[in-house]
Amino acid sequence: MSELTSEVRVVVARLRNLFVDMARQGAFANPLDELPHAELEPRQMQALWWLRAESFLSVNGLAERMGMAMPPMTRLLDRLEELELITRHRGMRADKRQVAVRLTARGGAVADEADAVVQERLARLLLPMEGEERSVLLDALEHWVQALALARTSGDDSRTAA
């Protein structure tokens, strides 16, 4: 962190302190944790939720989003396929080892239920703020995500130095 300007160091300290305070208030609880379902494990529900959000993901992409290694991801997908909640599609051309995953209609309905729970949890986090404050927060977060995506695609880590 030696290459950071003093201004950036102050902002980093503020951000760190905000993260600590937010964590104390329970704001960092993962809204995907323990999604309720009578027959599915929480990780299976998370996979359905991610597939709903992304429509179509490679097995590797889904594993990356969920922070899972491939053997457990394969077992998780085997179970979801047995329950007819997902379908797998093999690559057709250059690399037939590439496998993508998509929700079935039944899987989509279960994922919709999971998304309703996630949205309710997020709403509870935002309720203490007024409408204009929520808009400002979301605008700032959208700008942050755009900046992160730009930095990632350009491979530019020099944004931290000034």
C-alpha positions, 0 to 999 in steps of 0.5 A: 500500500506504499504507492497510495496517496494520502487521500486514498489512504484516508478513503481506504481507512473510512471504507474499512471502518464502514465495513466493520460497522456494517458487519456489526449491524449484520449487513454482511450476512450473505442473503443467499445463506440458508435459503429455505427449501424442504428438499434442497440444501442451501448450496443447491438453492444458491446454485439455482439462484445464480442460474436464475440471475445469469440465465446460462452459466458454464459449470466452471463459471457457476463453481467460481461464483459459488466458491466451490471446487469442481468435484463438489460442484459436479455432485451438486449438479448431478443432484439438481439434474436428478430432481429435474431442476437443471439441464446440462448442455455440452459444447458442440464445436471446438471443445466438447468438454465445455458444459453449460447449465440452464434451469428447467421450468421447474428449476426456474420456479424454485429459483423464483422462490429463492429470489423472493427470499433474497429480495426480502432480506435486501429490502430489510437492509435498505428500509432504515434509509429514506428513498433519496438516500437509497437512490444515492447509495445504489447509484454509488454502488453501480458506479463502483461496480462499473469501475471494478469491471473496467479495471478487471477488463483492462487489467489495470491495477494502477488505479490505486496509485495516484 
